[in-house]
Amino acid sequence: SVIKNAGEAANGATYITFATNDSETAKNFEEAYKKRYTDDPKVFAAEAYDAVNLIYKVLGEMTVINKSEIPQKLYEIENYQGACGILSFNSKGDVIKPLSIKQITDEKIILVNY
C-alpha cells in the first residue's frame, strides 16, 4: 500500500476513488473472494465481478441472444446493487456511481467527501 511504502511522505495525498460500499452484496463478494483466493480482493476485482454478473443478467433476460442488443440492454440498467456499489448506465454506456474523496492524514486514509 502507499502508506506502507511512503510512510509520512504520503500524508496530505488526496485522491478520488469509488465510494465505499458496505452493502450485503459487497460483504458477500469480499468473503467469497477471500475464501477462494486467501487474500483481499485486488484493485478492480469487484468491478470485474459486477461486469460479468451484469452481462449474465442481460443474457438471462433475453429469449434470443442477439449480440447487437446486449449494449442497449446494459444501458437500460438502473440502480444495480453490485459488489462495487449501486450503479446505473446512461444512454452512452457510461457507468454512473458514487465517488469518494479521500486523503491520507497521519498515515491513515480518511474520507473527505462522500
Phi, psi and omega in degrees: 000160181299316182297317180298316183281323185262338180059226182299333181296340180281341182304133180096346178296131181237139183209161178253136179215171176295147181299148177295138183240112180256022183288165176297323178299315180295318179296317179297319178298312182298317178298315180296320180297312181297321179295317183286318188250359182049042180200164176290151177302139180278170180304130178070010177297317180294322179295319178295319178300314179296320181300314180296317180293325177294318178295318178301317179299311181297315180296323179292336180272350182268132177282325174234125182279119178235109187301333179287342179271344184300312179303315181299319179296322177294319181296337181277351182289132178228140175055044176285126179270100181251183179292336180256013176119186179276128180223156176223171176237149172267181185293346178263357179093004177287140179279136177245116177203158184294149176241161176233149171254125182235157181220145176268119181227129182051040179060030175227150178270125178239151177276123180269317184208143179238000000 
